[in-house]
Amino acid sequence: ADHWSGFPMLIQMFHLLKRSAPLTVLASAKTIKLLKNILELSYLWFERLGFNIIWIELEDNNQISIDGISIIPHQNNHLASYKPNIFRHPFCGIESYSFEIKSKSQGVYSGDIFNLDDIDRFFDKPIDWLLIEAMHFNIDDFSKWLKTKIISKTIISHIPPERENIKLDNVLFANDGDKIML
């Protein structure tokens, strides 16, 4: 949603490394339009890249299948507090999603969320893994919430400095460069 700033650099690096394989990008229609404009403004024109970008439009609760992996986007409320001011900022208003991901295992990935209600609906049954960013929710509430769910592996990323020393039972805190098997 609001974490797109590294995208042009990623595309530029792929270009410089002479990538030839297509790149699939999943995003909402409004975000796709924004990203295409940013690439254009960055002189990363499609005819210069050397590889194709396959844009797949996300729609709330609309399942997408890619290489045997099922992805179901669910719009969350991460950016809801900004809605009253969107009319002043016409380039904003992009959507934020959490994802149900199913392949050999079943999991939930969520970037930033507004609160735990954004993902609670996914846990009416046991799941294999949860990967979630830890920036905006209350960590004590999360600890209590987690005890009521059946999740085989919980991984937390995007950990603010004031939370780096927090310990939670059966939770892995991910750092840049970590390799985690799901």
C-alpha positions as protocol buffer text, in pm:
chain_id: "A"
residue {
  index: 1
  type: ALA
  ca { x: 0 y: 0 z: 0 }
}
residue {
  index: 2
  type: ASP
  ca { x: 211 y: 288 z: 127 }
}
residue {
  index: 3
  type: HIS
  ca { x: 544 y: 100 z: 106 }
}
residue {
  index: 4
  type: TRP
  ca { x: 614 y: 135 z: -265 }
}
residue {
  index: 5
  type: SER
  ca { x: 922 y: 358 z: -265 }
}
residue {
  index: 6
  type: GLY
  ca { x: 1170 y: 74 z: -327 }
}
residue {
  index: 7
  type: PHE
  ca { x: 983 y: -46 z: -634 }
}
residue {
  index: 8
  type: PRO
  ca { x: 1154 y: 180 z: -892 }
}
residue {
  index: 9
  type: MET
  ca { x: 1498 y: 86 z: -755 }
}
residue {
  index: 10
  type: LEU
  ca { x: 1409 y: -284 z: -773 }
}
residue {
  index: 11
  type: ILE
  ca { x: 1306 y: -244 z: -1137 }
}
residue {
  index: 12
  type: GLN
  ca { x: 1622 y: -43 z: -1213 }
}
residue {
  index: 13
  type: MET
  ca { x: 1841 y: -313 z: -1055 }
}
residue {
  index: 14
  type: PHE
  ca { x: 1666 y: -583 z: -1259 }
}
residue {
  index: 15
  type: HIS
  ca { x: 1735 y: -374 z: -1570 }
}
residue {
  index: 16
  type: LEU
  ca { x: 2102 y: -324 z: -1479 }
}
residue {
  index: 17
  type: LEU
  ca { x: 2142 y: -695 z: -1404 }
}
residue {
  index: 18
  type: LYS
  ca { x: 1990 y: -769 z: -1746 }
}
residue {
  index: 19
  type: ARG
  ca { x: 1690 y: -959 z: -1622 }
}
residue {
  index: 20
  type: SER
  ca { x: 1502 y: -1123 z: -1906 }
}
residue {
  index: 21
  type: ALA
  ca { x: 1235 y: -1327 z: -1725 }
}
residue {
  index: 22
  type: PRO
  ca { x: 896 y: -1157 z: -1685 }
}
residue {
  index: 23
  type: LEU
  ca { x: 812 y: -1007 z: -1347 }
}
residue {
  index: 24
  type: THR
  ca { x: 463 y: -1052 z: -1206 }
}
residue {
  index: 25
  type: VAL
  ca { x: 333 y: -764 z: -994 }
}
residue {
  index: 26
  type: LEU
  ca { x: 7 y: -792 z: -800 }
}
residue {
  index: 27
  type: ALA
  ca { x: -157 y: -466 z: -693 }
}
residue {
  index: 28
  type: SER
  ca { x: -485 y: -279 z: -700 }
}
residue {
  index: 29
  type: ALA
  ca { x: -581 y: -92 z: -1018 }
}
residue {
  index: 30
  type: LYS
  ca { x: -500 y: 244 z: -857 }
}
residue {
  index: 31
  type: THR
  ca { x: -161 y: 120 z: -734 }
}
residue {
  index: 32
  type: ILE
  ca { x: -75 y: -25 z: -1075 }
}
residue {
  index: 33
  type: LYS
  ca { x: -148 y: 312 z: -1234 }
}
residue {
  index: 34
  type: LEU
  ca { x: 72 y: 484 z: -973 }
}
residue {
  index: 35
  type: LEU
  ca { x: 360 y: 239 z: -1019 }
}
residue {
  index: 36
  type: LYS
  ca { x: 348 y: 269 z: -1399 }
}
residue {
  index: 37
  type: ASN
  ca { x: 361 y: 649 z: -1368 }
}
residue {
  index: 38
  type: ILE
  ca { x: 654 y: 631 z: -1125 }
}
residue {
  index: 39
  type: LEU
  ca { x: 847 y: 405 z: -1362 }
}
residue {
  index: 40
  type: GLU
  ca { x: 772 y: 643 z: -1649 }
}
residue {
  index: 41
  type: LEU
  ca { x: 895 y: 943 z: -1445 }
}
residue {
  index: 42
  type: SER
  ca { x: 1209 y: 745 z: -1354 }
}
residue {
  index: 43
  type: TYR
  ca { x: 1292 y: 685 z: -1722 }
}
residue {
  index: 44
  type: LEU
  ca { x: 1232 y: 314 z: -1664 }
}
residue {
  index: 45
  type: TRP
  ca { x: 1025 y: 284 z: -1977 }
}
residue {
  index: 46
  type: PHE
  ca { x: 897 y: -61 z: -2066 }
}
residue {
  index: 47
  type: GLU
  ca { x: 1081 y: -60 z: -2400 }
}
residue {
  index: 48
  type: ARG
  ca { x: 1412 y: -3 z: -2214 }
}
residue {
  index: 49
  type: LEU
  ca { x: 1377 y: -264 z: -1940 }
}
residue {
  index: 50
  type: GLY
  ca { x: 1465 y: -584 z: -2126 }
}
residue {
  index: 51
  type: PHE
  ca { x: 1189 y: -780 z: -1949 }
}
residue {
  index: 52
  type: ASN
  ca { x: 812 y: -765 z: -1932 }
}
residue {
  index: 53
  type: ILE
  ca { x: 612 y: -672 z: -1626 }
}
residue {
  index: 54
  type: ILE
  ca { x: 291 y: -868 z: -1594 }
}
residue {
  index: 55
  type: TRP
  ca { x: 46 y: -656 z: -1397 }
}
residue {
  index: 56
  type: ILE
  ca { x: -226 y: -848 z: -1212 }
}
residue {
  index: 57
  type: GLU
  ca { x: -507 y: -642 z: -1066 }
}
residue {
  index: 58
  type: LEU
  ca { x: -608 y: -730 z: -711 }
}
residue {
  index: 59
  type: GLU
  ca { x: -972 y: -718 z: -612 }
}
residue {
  index: 60
  type: ASP
  ca { x: -1093 y: -769 z: -258 }
}
residue {
  index: 61
  type: ASN
  ca { x: -1173 y: -1138 z: -188 }
}
residue {
  index: 62
  type: ASN
  ca { x: -1102 y: -1237 z: -552 }
}
residue {
  index: 63
  type: GLN
  ca { x: -877 y: -1545 z: -564 }
}
residue {
  index: 64
  type: ILE
  ca { x: -574 y: -1548 z: -793 }
}
residue {
  index: 65
  type: SER
  ca { x: -379 y: -1864 z: -878 }
}
residue {
  index: 66
  type: ILE
  ca { x: -13 y: -1847 z: -979 }
}
residue {
  index: 67
  type: ASP
  ca { x: 197 y: -2161 z: -1029 }
}
residue {
  index: 68
  type: GLY
  ca { x: -26 y: -2371 z: -804 }
}
residue {
  index: 69
  type: ILE
  ca { x: -40 y: -2110 z: -530 }
}
residue {
  index: 70
  type: SER
  ca { x: -375 y: -1960 z: -438 }
}
residue {
  index: 71
  type: ILE
  ca { x: -371 y: -1598 z: -320 }
}
residue {
  index: 72
  type: ILE
  ca { x: -679 y: -1428 z: -182 }
}
residue {
  index: 73
  type: PRO
  ca { x: -640 y: -1055 z: -111 }
}
residue {
  index: 74
  type: HIS
  ca { x: -849 y: -903 z: 167 }
}
residue {
  index: 75
  type: GLN
  ca { x: -857 y: -527 z: 199 }
}
residue {
  index: 76
  type: ASN
  ca { x: -760 y: -415 z: 548 }
}
residue {
  index: 77
  type: ASN
  ca { x: -791 y: -88 z: 738 }
}
residue {
  index: 78
  type: HIS
  ca { x: -422 y: 1 z: 766 }
}
residue {
  index: 79
  type: LEU
  ca { x: -475 y: 337 z: 593 }
}
residue {
  index: 80
  type: ALA
  ca { x: -830 y: 405 z: 717 }
}
residue {
  index: 81
  type: SER
  ca { x: -728 y: 691 z: 945 }
}
residue {
  index: 82
  type: TYR
  ca { x: -620 y: 891 z: 636 }
}
residue {
  index: 83
  type: LYS
  ca { x: -955 y: 865 z: 452 }
}
residue {
  index: 84
  type: PRO
  ca { x: -1100 y: 1193 z: 584 }
}
residue {
  index: 85
  type: ASN
  ca { x: -812 y: 1382 z: 416 }
}
residue {
  index: 86
  type: ILE
  ca { x: -785 y: 1191 z: 88 }
}
residue {
  index: 87
  type: PHE
  ca { x: -977 y: 1460 z: -101 }
}
residue {
  index: 88
  type: ARG
  ca { x: -682 y: 1695 z: -38 }
}
residue {
  index: 89
  type: HIS
  ca { x: -432 y: 1442 z: -173 }
}
residue {
  index: 90
  type: PRO
  ca { x: -557 y: 1299 z: -504 }
}
residue {
  index: 91
  type: PHE
  ca { x: -261 y: 1064 z: -557 }
}
residue {
  index: 92
  type: CYS
  ca { x: -332 y: 886 z: -231 }
}
residue {
  index: 93
  type: GLY
  ca { x: -618 y: 653 z: -157 }
}
residue {
  index: 94
  type: ILE
  ca { x: -449 y: 330 z: -256 }
}
residue {
  index: 95
  type: GLU
  ca { x: -564 y: 12 z: -88 }
}
residue {
  index: 96
  type: SER
  ca { x: -389 y: -202 z: 171 }
}
residue {
  index: 97
  type: TYR
  ca { x: -434 y: -580 z: 174 }
}
residue {
  index: 98
  type: SER
  ca { x: -375 y: -886 z: 386 }
}
residue {
  index: 99
  type: PHE
  ca { x: -346 y: -1217 z: 200 }
}
residue {
  index: 100
  type: GLU
  ca { x: -455 y: -1574 z: 250 }
}
residue {
  index: 101
  type: ILE
  ca { x: -198 y: -1792 z: 75 }
}
residue {
  index: 102
  type: LYS
  ca { x: -255 y: -2161 z: 7 }
}
residue {
  index: 103
  type: SER
  ca { x: -24 y: -2413 z: -149 }
}
residue {
  index: 104
  type: LYS
  ca { x: 116 y: -2718 z: 28 }
}
residue {
  index: 105
  type: SER
  ca { x: 72 y: -2520 z: 347 }
}
residue {
  index: 106
  type: GLN
  ca { x: -187 y: -2261 z: 437 }
}
residue {
  index: 107
  type: GLY
  ca { x: -87 y: -1925 z: 571 }
}
residue {
  index: 108
  type: VAL
  ca { x: -168 y: -1560 z: 609 }
}
residue {
  index: 109
  type: TYR
  ca { x: 60 y: -1274 z: 516 }
}
residue {
  index: 110
  type: SER
  ca { x: -25 y: -929 z: 629 }
}
residue {
  index: 111
  type: GLY
  ca { x: 178 y: -618 z: 594 }
}
residue {
  index: 112
  type: ASP
  ca { x: 73 y: -332 z: 812 }
}
residue {
  index: 113
  type: ILE
  ca { x: -271 y: -352 z: 967 }
}
residue {
  index: 114
  type: PHE
  ca { x: -480 y: -99 z: 1154 }
}
residue {
  index: 115
  type: ASN
  ca { x: -560 y: -345 z: 1433 }
}
residue {
  index: 116
  type: LEU
  ca { x: -595 y: -718 z: 1487 }
}
residue {
  index: 117
  type: ASP
  ca { x: -958 y: -713 z: 1372 }
}
residue {
  index: 118
  type: ASP
  ca { x: -816 y: -676 z: 1019 }
}
residue {
  index: 119
  type: ILE
  ca { x: -687 y: -1035 z: 1024 }
}
residue {
  index: 120
  type: ASP
  ca { x: -900 y: -1206 z: 1289 }
}
residue {
  index: 121
  type: ARG
  ca { x: -1143 y: -1348 z: 1032 }
}
residue {
  index: 122
  type: PHE
  ca { x: -871 y: -1576 z: 889 }
}
residue {
  index: 123
  type: PHE
  ca { x: -831 y: -1777 z: 1206 }
}
residue {
  index: 124
  type: ASP
  ca { x: -1158 y: -1964 z: 1246 }
}
residue {
  index: 125
  type: LYS
  ca { x: -953 y: -2277 z: 1167 }
}
residue {
  index: 126
  type: PRO
  ca { x: -589 y: -2379 z: 1230 }
}
residue {
  index: 127
  type: ILE
  ca { x: -330 y: -2242 z: 988 }
}
residue {
  index: 128
  type: ASP
  ca { x: 29 y: -2336 z: 920 }
}
residue {
  index: 129
  type: TRP
  ca { x: 185 y: -1993 z: 937 }
}
residue {
  index: 130
  type: LEU
  ca { x: 132 y: -1623 z: 994 }
}
residue {
  index: 131
  type: LEU
  ca { x: 377 y: -1363 z: 867 }
}
residue {
  index: 132
  type: ILE
  ca { x: 291 y: -1017 z: 995 }
}
residue {
  index: 133
  type: GLU
  ca { x: 453 y: -677 z: 1035 }
}
residue {
  index: 134
  type: ALA
  ca { x: 467 y: -553 z: 1393 }
}
residue {
  index: 135
  type: MET
  ca { x: 461 y: -180 z: 1350 }
}
residue {
  index: 136
  type: HIS
  ca { x: 112 y: -60 z: 1437 }
}
residue {
  index: 137
  type: PHE
  ca { x: -71 y: -295 z: 1673 }
}
residue {
  index: 138
  type: ASN
  ca { x: -38 y: -319 z: 2049 }
}
residue {
  index: 139
  type: ILE
  ca { x: 210 y: -598 z: 2123 }
}
residue {
  index: 140
  type: ASP
  ca { x: 39 y: -696 z: 2452 }
}
residue {
  index: 141
  type: ASP
  ca { x: -293 y: -730 z: 2268 }
}
residue {
  index: 142
  type: PHE
  ca { x: -116 y: -938 z: 2002 }
}
residue {
  index: 143
  type: SER
  ca { x: 31 y: -1170 z: 2264 }
}
residue {
  index: 144
  type: LYS
  ca { x: -315 y: -1231 z: 2415 }
}
residue {
  index: 145
  type: TRP
  ca { x: -473 y: -1266 z: 2071 }
}
residue {
  index: 146
  type: LEU
  ca { x: -209 y: -1516 z: 1960 }
}
residue {
  index: 147
  type: LYS
  ca { x: -287 y: -1746 z: 2254 }
}
residue {
  index: 148
  type: THR
  ca { x: -643 y: -1786 z: 2125 }
}
residue {
  index: 149
  type: LYS
  ca { x: -535 y: -1901 z: 1776 }
}
residue {
  index: 150
  type: ILE
  ca { x: -397 y: -2226 z: 1637 }
}
residue {
  index: 151
  type: ILE
  ca { x: -97 y: -2122 z: 1428 }
}
residue {
  index: 152
  type: SER
  ca { x: 195 y: -2359 z: 1374 }
}
residue {
  index: 153
  type: LYS
  ca { x: 451 y: -2086 z: 1301 }
}
residue {
  index: 154
  type: THR
  ca { x: 428 y: -1712 z: 1363 }
}
residue {
  index: 155
  type: ILE
  ca { x: 685 y: -1479 z: 1208 }
}
residue {
  index: 156
  type: ILE
  ca { x: 700 y: -1108 z: 1282 }
}
residue {
  index: 157
  type: SER
  ca { x: 884 y: -856 z: 1063 }
}
residue {
  index: 158
  type: HIS
  ca { x: 912 y: -476 z: 1041 }
}
residue {
  index: 159
  type: ILE
  ca { x: 994 y: -453 z: 1408 }
}
residue {
  index: 160
  type: PRO
  ca { x: 1031 y: -101 z: 1546 }
}
residue {
  index: 161
  type: PRO
  ca { x: 1338 y: -39 z: 1765 }
}
residue {
  index: 162
  type: GLU
  ca { x: 1133 y: -11 z: 2084 }
}
residue {
  index: 163
  type: ARG
  ca { x: 1008 y: -368 z: 2029 }
}
residue {
  index: 164
  type: GLU
  ca { x: 1336 y: -537 z: 1937 }
}
residue {
  index: 165
  type: ASN
  ca { x: 1387 y: -694 z: 2280 }
}
residue {
  index: 166
  type: ILE
  ca { x: 1034 y: -825 z: 2326 }
}
residue {
  index: 167
  type: LYS
  ca { x: 998 y: -1201 z: 2366 }
}
residue {
  index: 168
  type: LEU
  ca { x: 685 y: -1392 z: 2268 }
}
residue {
  index: 169
  type: ASP
  ca { x: 637 y: -1766 z: 2301 }
}
residue {
  index: 170
  type: ASN
  ca { x: 654 y: -1961 z: 1974 }
}
residue {
  index: 171
  type: VAL
  ca { x: 720 y: -1646 z: 1767 }
}
residue {
  index: 172
  type: LEU
  ca { x: 1011 y: -1591 z: 1531 }
}
residue {
  index: 173
  type: PHE
  ca { x: 1129 y: -1234 z: 1485 }
}
residue {
  index: 174
  type: ALA
  ca { x: 1255 y: -1194 z: 1127 }
}
residue {
  index: 175
  type: ASN
  ca { x: 1546 y: -970 z: 1034 }
}
residue {
  index: 176
  type: ASP
  ca { x: 1678 y: -856 z: 697 }
}
residue {
  index: 177
  type: GLY
  ca { x: 1853 y: -1142 z: 520 }
}
residue {
  index: 178
  type: ASP
  ca { x: 1688 y: -1420 z: 724 }
}
residue {
  index: 179
  type: LYS
  ca { x: 1581 y: -1731 z: 536 }
}
residue {
  index: 180
  type: ILE
  ca { x: 1267 y: -1885 z: 681 }
}
residue {
  index: 181
  type: MET
  ca { x: 1109 y: -2208 z: 569 }
}
residue {
  index: 182
  type: LEU
  ca { x: 728 y: -2204 z: 572 }
}
